[in-house]
Amino acid sequence: MTGASPFVQVPVAGFPALRRVGLANRMIARNRSGRTAKCPVATCFYIFAAFCVLPFLEIPLIGLSFTAPLFLIVAGAAVLRPARRWFPDYNRWISLAGFIWVSLLLGMVMHLGITDLLPTARVFLDFTYWLVVFLGTAHFASTSLTYNRITTVLAISVSMLAVIRLFEALALGSVGAWSGLVLQSQNNYAILFTTFSPFLLIFLVSKRWRHRLLALLGLLVVWTAAVINGSRGCWAGMAIGTLVFTTLFTCSKPRRAWFLWIGLAFVSVCVAALVISSEIARSTFSDRWATLSSLENEKSFMVRQYLNQKSWALFEESPLFGVGLGQYQEAHANIEIPPWYKGRESEFDKRSSHNSYLSLLAETGLAGAIPFAIFLLVLIGFGGVAAVRLTRRGHIWALGIFVGFISMAIHMWAISSLTNTATWFVYGLAASLVVVARRKQPRVTAFFPQKAFAA
């Protein structure tokens, strides 16, 4: 390779129209020694993905997450040197993201002089960043062609998260709900386990036994941590996600599904044995499980029902534009509050909604909820078709991404997680599946040898 540029243009199979050097070519560029050159932008993307699962570090003094500057590097590369033209391949997602952004901007304008502008503007800027994360992830993931590596990073990261949760349980005795967690809240652990645990299932169906055994170990750690964490929404989301993955994979690759079923049964037995062997874990799980049969009398569930009533009441007060972005915990609704909050109405109003969709409806009204509902339905419909199509071609990572998205979407009925970078990162991965599935030969730069996942 000669000249000032450290990269050479490499033909990409399946993309004869791609003639200029972009992210896809730089990802597979080679140096003089013949070794694959590392792309610093891709490295930033992988670190960004890891920090989405492990949100423990912040930039000192300003309190900004490390994901923000990392993603700005990725977004800058995607805008300044895109591997493919933006609009023709991504017009659907650009239009939907723009629809959401305009609706949020209109809602903020309509609340000028009515609500405090500063918190509303701050949340609006956050949503602007999250929409950029969505579009940037969709573009970079579908053009850099590194899905095996992305899923590997996410699978390792969620396993590390589970180890950290188990450490808190062993070192601090933080088992179950309201147990004095330090590094993350119970709900944060729960939504991350729900969203990213399906990525371990991808490697459970690999043709390589080393991948299978590592996936079994990872699932054992994650499932054990999820049980100890004590979030019922997490249990439901993970159970449904695992069932969806197993069903779709069995229908697509019936000859390879036997180890998936056996592996899941083995992990289930091991988790049950570990929980039974620990008295505190056994009693915590039993207590939380027992509440499922009498949720109407369970305090946490009752509070969430009251919060749902508050969300509906706020929506009915202002059905078109809601009470304003970031104003849910500042707004008061004329509803009956839980008896244990009598005389402490302001404390009840400060609680999170514990429902991502009703919270958005209350804050933005129909003007914001309808664009987001369309966005979500398009992701589910087109993303599901794309995932099945890619899985039949032998790209199992597509099924893991889609199931992670579905599990997260289900869990978000019981948690406020829409204002989270990881959520929009997963939305972007799901959107990228639709783009990749339209290509006749989606090429994947493999972290593991591609034959390990071949059909």
N, C-alpha and C positions, 0 to 999 in steps of 0.2 A: 504494500500500500504506500503510495507516494503522495506528496503534496502536504498542504497545511492541515487538512482535515484528517482526523484519526479514524474516519469511517469510510467505508466504501459502499456503493449501492449493490445490494444483493437481490436478485429476483425472488419474489415471494410467490410460492405455488398457490394457484387459485385466484390470484389478483393480477392479471396481465395489465390492467389499467393503472396500476400503481407504479409510477415511473420516477418519482422523485424521492430523495432521502427524507425520511420522516421518522417517527418514533418506532414504527415496525421494523424498518431497516436498521436503525441504530441498535435495536434490541438484539439483532442477529449479526451485527457487524463483527469482522474479525481483524485482529491486529497482525503484525508481521510474523509472529511466531505461530499463527494459526489458531490460537486460543480465542474463545469467544470474549469479545470486549464487554466489560461491565458498563451498564448504562446508569449513571448517577440518578437520573430521573426515576428510573424503575426502582432503584434502591430506596429512594424517598417514598415511593408509593407503597412498597412493602412495609416500611417502617410505619408509615401512616396507617396502613391496615392493621398492623399489630397494636398500635396505640388506640385504635377504635375498640379493640377487645380488652386492652389493658390500660384504662384511662386513669392512671395513677399520678402522672407527672404533669406539672404546670410550669410555665415560664415564670421565674421569680419576679416579684414586684408587681407585675401587671395581671397575674392570675389567669393568663391565657393558656389554653391547652396546647401541647406540642403538636397536635394534629393540624392546627391552623397554618403555621409557617411551612410545615412539610407539604401540605396540600397546595399551598400557593406556588411552590416550585413545580409541582405536577401540572397544575392548571395553567401556569405560564407556558410550559412546554407544549401543552395541548393546544393553546391558542396561537402561540407564535410559530410553532413548527408542527402543525398537525400532520399525522400520518395519512389521514383521509380527509376529504372535504367535509365540513361540518354539516351543512344543511341537508344535502340530499339523503344522507344515511340517518340523520338524527332529527329530521324535521318534526316527527311526531313528538319526541321528548322535549325538544326546544319549545314547541308550541304549548305543550302541557305545562312545562315549568314557567313559561312566560305568562300563561293564563293564571296560574296560582299567584305569581309575583304581582301582577297587575291588580288582582282582586285584593291582595293584602295591602297594596299601596292605596287603593281606593278606600278601603276600610279605614286606614290611618288618616287619610284626608278628611273623611266624613266625621271623624272623632276630634278634629282640631277644635280646641276651646271647650271640649266636653270632658275629656280625660287628661291626665298628666301625659304630656307628649314624650318626655324623656324615656320612661320604661317602654312605651309603645314603640318608639323609634329604635330603641336598643333591640327589642325582639324582632322588629322588622329587618334590621341589619343582620341579625342572626339567621333569619329565614333566607335572606339573600345569599348568605354564605352557604347555607345548607343546600339551596337549589344549585349553586355552583358546584358543590361537592357531588350532587347527584349527576349533573351533566358531565363533569370532569371524570368521574368514575366510569360512567357509561362509555365515554369516548376512549379513555385510556385503556380500560380493560378489554374493550373489543378491538383495539388496534395494536396494542403492544403484544397481544396474543400470549399471555403467560398465565392462563387460568390454573394450570397444575401448581404453579408456584404460589399463586395467590391463595388457593385453597389449602396448600401446605402451611403457609404462614398463619392462616386463620385457625387451622386445626391445632397447630402447636400453641398458638396464643391462648385459645380457650382451655387447653389442658393446663397451661401455666396459671391461668386465672383460677382454675379449680384447685390447684395445689396451694395457691395463696389463700383461698377460702378455707381449705382444710387446715392450713397453718393457723388461721384465726380461731378455728374451732378447737384445735389442740392446745394452742398457747394461751388463748384467752377464755376458753370455755364458751365461745360464742356459737351455740347450737340452737337452731330454730329461729323463730321470729322474735324481734325486740330483745336481742341477746347482746347488745353493746358492741356491734361491729365498729372497727376503726377505719380500715382502708376504704371500704365501700359500704353503701347501705344494702340491706337485704334485697330491696327492689332492683338496685343496679346490678347486683350479682345475678339476680333471677332473669332479667331480660337479656343479659349477655349470654347466659347459659342456654336460654331458649333459642336465641338467634343463631349462635355459632356452633352449638353441639352437632347439628347435622353435617357439618363439614368433616367430622370424623368418620361418618358413615361412608363417605366417598372412598376412603382407604380400606374400609372393611371389605369392600368388594373388589379390591385389587387382585390381580393374578399372582402377585408376589407375597409369599408368606410373611416376609419381614414387615411389609406394610400392614398386613392383616393383624399381626400380633401387636404392633405398635398402636393400631387403631383400637384394638380390644383394650389395651392398657389405658389409652386415653379416655375411652368411653367409661371404663370402670371408675376412673378418677372423677370425671365430670359428673356422672350420674350420682356417685356417692356424695359429692359436694352439693349437688342440687337437692338431694334428699335432706341433708343436714341443714341446708339453707332454709328449708321449710316454707317455700313459696308455692302455694297451691296453683297459682296461675302458671308458674314455671313448669310444674308437673304436668298440667294439662297441655301446655304448648309443646313440650318435649315429647309427650306421649303421642299427640296428634301428628307432629312432624315426623316422628319415627315411623308411625303407621303409614303415612302418605309416602315416605321414601321407600319403605319396604314393599308396599303394594305396587307402586309405579315401576320400581326396579324389577320386581318379580314378573310383571306383565311384559316388560321390555326385554329382559334377559333371564328367562326362566331357568336355563341350565346353570347359571352362575348364582342363583338366589339361595341355594342350599346353605352356603356358609354364612350368609347374612342372617338367616333365621337361627341357625345354631349359635352364631356368635352373640346375637342379641339375647337369646335364652341364657347363654352362659354368663353374660354380664349381669343380667337380671338376678340370677341366682347368687352371684358373688356379692352384689350390692345388698341383697336381702340378708345374706349371712353376715356381712360387715355391720349392718345396722342392728341386727338382732344381738350381735356379740357385745355391743356397747349399750349399757343401761340408759345413759342419758340420751343417746341417739334414738334408741328404741322408744322411750317414753315420749320424746318430742315428736317423732313421726306418728306415733299412735294418737297423740292428742290432736295433731293437725289433721290427720286422716279422719278422726271421729267427727270433726266439725263439718265434714262434707255431707253428712247425713242430716244435719240440723243447721243449715246455713242461716235460716231465718232468725236463729237465736244467737248467732255468733257475732261478737261485737265488731270485728273488723269488717265483716260482710255488711252488717247493718249500716256502718258509717259510709261505706261505698254506695249503698242504696240512697242514703240521704244526699250524698254528693251528686249522684246522678239526678236526683230531684232538683238540686240547686242548678245544675247545668241546664236542665230543661226550662226551669223558671227564668233563668237569665236569657235563654234563647227566645222565650215567649215575650219577654219585655222588649227585646230588640231583634226581631227575626231576620231582618235584612242584613245588618252589618254587625250584630253582636254588641258586646260591651267593650270591645277594643282589645287588640293584641296585648298580651301580658297583664291584663286587668282581671283575670279570673279570681285571683286571691285578694284583690282589692275590692271586688264587687260583693254586695250583699243582696241575697234573694229573700223574698218574703215567703219562707217555707217553715214548716215545723222542723226544728233541729233535734238531734239526738238528746235524750234526757240527761245524759252525763255531761252535756255541753251547756246546760241551762245556766245563764248568768255569765257564760264565756263565749258569746256569739262571735266576737272578733277572732277568737282562737280557732273556731270552726271555719270561719271564712278564709283563714290563712292556709287551710289544708289544700294539698294538691287534689286535683279532680279524680285521680286514679282511673281515668278513662281518656285515652288520647283523642278519640273521635268526638266524644261529647264536649270535651274541653275546647277543641277547635270550633265546634258548632256554637258554643256559648260565646267565644271570644270574637269570631269573625262572621257569624250568622250564615245565611244561605250564600252570601256573596263569596265567602271563603270556603265553605264546606262543599259546595257543588263542584268547583274545579278540582278540589282534592279528591272527592269521591270518584270523579271521572278518571283522574290520574291513577287511583288505586285499582279501579276495575280494569283499566287498560293493562296495567302491570300484571294483574292476576290472569286475565284472559290470554293476552299475547305471550306473557312470560311462561304460562303453563304449557301452551302449545310448543313454544320454542324449546323448553326443557325436555319435553317428551321426544321431540324430533332429534335433538342433539344426543339424548341418551341412546336412542336407537342407532345412532351413528357410532356409538362407542365412547362418547364424551360424558362420562358419569359425573364430572364436576358440575355440569349444568343442573342435574337433578339436586345435588347438594345445595347449590345456590338458591334454587327455587324453593326448596323445602325450608331452608333457613328464613327466607322471606315470608313464607306462609306462616311458619311458627311464630315469627315476630308479630305479624299482623294479627294473629289470634290473641297473643298475650297482651297486645296493646289495648284490648278491651278492658283490661284490669289494671293498667298502669299508664302513667303519663310519660311517654317516651318519644313523642313526636319532636320535641325540642332537644334532639340528641344527634350528634354527628354520625354515630354508628348507624342510626336508622336510615339516614339519607345515603350513606355509603352502601348499605344493602340494597336500597332502592336502585341505586346506580348499577350495581352488579346484576340485578334482575333485568333491568332495561337493556344491558349489554347483551344478554342472551338473545333477545329479539333481533338485535342487529347481526349478531354472529350467525344465527340460525338461517338467515336469509341468504347467506353465502353458500355456494355449492361445496366448497372444500375449506371449512374453517380450520386454519393452521394453528397449532398450539405449540408454543415453545415449552418443552417439558422440563420440569425440575427433576422428576423421575423419568426414566425411559418410557416413552409413550406406549410401548408394547405391554407395559404393566397394566394399563387400563384398556387395552384394545378389546374390541368386541369378540 
